[in-house]
Amino acid sequence: MPKKLPDDLSVRIEAEIARHPDGAGTDELHVALADIVSRRTLQRRVASLVEQRRICAEGDGRAIKYRLAPIIGTANIVLEPLTMQASAEVYVPTSPQGDDIKTYVRQPIQGRKPVGYDRALLETYRPNETYYLPPEIRQHLHNIGRSPAGERPAGTYARDILGRLLIDLSWASSRLEGNTYTRLDTQNLIELGQAAAGKDRRDAQMILNHKAAIELLVDQAEDIGFNTFTFFNLHALLSENLLVDPGESGRLRRRIVEVSGTVFHPLGIPQQIDAYFHMTMDKATAIGDPFEQAFFIMVHIPYLQPFVDVNKRVSRLGANIPLIQHNLCPLSFIDVPEQAYVEGTLGVYELKQVDLLRDVFVWAYERSCQRYMAIRETVAEPDPVRLRYREALITVISEIVRGLKSPGADAVRTVAAPLVPREDLEPITELALIDLRNLHEGNVSRYRLRLSEYRAWQPMQQGGT
């Protein structure tokens, strides 16, 4: 019976070649990989990798050697700093295993053993057989996270509390990156477009990027998933105007990076980063339980570091994808102690152990549920007309703004008429006029507008008020 080839055979060949700085011949590769591939198949796969320019061939005949293709951009850079703060910060309740991890990562960095990316952590994970969250924890999270939205369309619950979620998640996730905005600063920025005086512009940019990314997840709840389109666009939105090289936004990295504050050294071979990123997406998609999916992404995106920066932010918003899609309470990270989150992440980096990060995840979700279930009871039911014609309203607002039209009833009625039944034209006109009056720099992305488009139209808005 023919030998079944591993899915990551090409990655393993590249990894073996990487172990030979002076190049590796077919004989050396076959000795290392004989238990998983025949010599003839190995030769065919190597030839294919040469053709794809993923490896280079040097020499002739039996003296031929293979090397990895040159890496584009090999300069070492520093990712999001992980800094320890000696403070009286409240910690989350931890398990005995979590306590052990905490004790280890609190040692001086010189006392911790340098480690690299271990592909086995991902490769040995079997969706719906391997579980990071035990059954009792998953059941507990389902019990507390169930929302009144029930079987309604994906994203319904998140839309019901969108105003609070935009502020909470944008602020809390940014705070875990050292952002200095307060929750009130964040609210003023998102709702009024007012940046806080005396604060770094990057802080405001980070929060507005979160807002845009959250709106993507909620607006396109039925279309997003664990795939390259979703995660590349998440990264592009979260990293906008924050990277030294804008060309790296929304793309997998092709350079070596170092994470300060840890002895962990991320994977450095672009081909392997690509392969393991796609494996991460495939395995996440195959997981049946939404909470296991969420936590899996929180573990594996930061561990792989697929992007040049902003990986943890991508993982935190990515963790919300299955929760939003299943109308479960979202995870806002509100009140999560920074030190607990950092140390939980270090436990994955340096020990390949998820227990402390799991303690943080469970506590954070309980906290989010307490907040949003209480908020949900005080939130009025959504306007059914606005809910039914949400896309039509977006189209009306965007056409008025892009067309530099006056925000008057006649202009709105003309644009809206082809989009809605005659009996609903007047209610939609009234709603659109309200939205046009309340349009500002902090909410233009809700209507899929560029800031430049809004600023060009703004004199029309001011003239109509």
Secondary structure as UniProt FT lines:
FT   TURN            7..8
FT   HELIX           9..18
FT   TURN            21..22
FT   HELIX           26..33
FT   TURN            34..36
FT   HELIX           39..51
FT   TURN            52..53
FT   STRAND          55..58
FT   HELIX           61..63
FT   STRAND          65..68
FT   STRAND          77..78
FT   HELIX           96..105
FT   HELIX           109..111
FT   STRAND          115..116
FT   HELIX           120..123
FT   TURN            128..129
FT   HELIX           135..145
FT   TURN            148..151
FT   TURN            154..155
FT   HELIX           156..160
FT   HELIX           162..175
FT   TURN            176..178
FT   HELIX           183..192
FT   TURN            197..198
FT   HELIX           201..219
FT   TURN            220..223
FT   HELIX           228..239
FT   TURN            240..242
FT   HELIX           246..248
FT   TURN            249..250
FT   STRAND          257..258
FT   TURN            260..261
FT   STRAND          264..265
FT   HELIX           270..286
FT   HELIX           290..304
FT   HELIX           311..318
FT   HELIX           320..325
FT   TURN            326..327
FT   TURN            334..335
FT   HELIX           338..351
FT   HELIX           355..378
FT   HELIX           384..388
FT   HELIX           390..402
FT   TURN            403..404
FT   HELIX           409..416
FT   TURN            417..419
FT   HELIX           422..424
FT   HELIX           425..437
FT   TURN            441..443
FT   HELIX           444..447
FT   HELIX           451..463
//
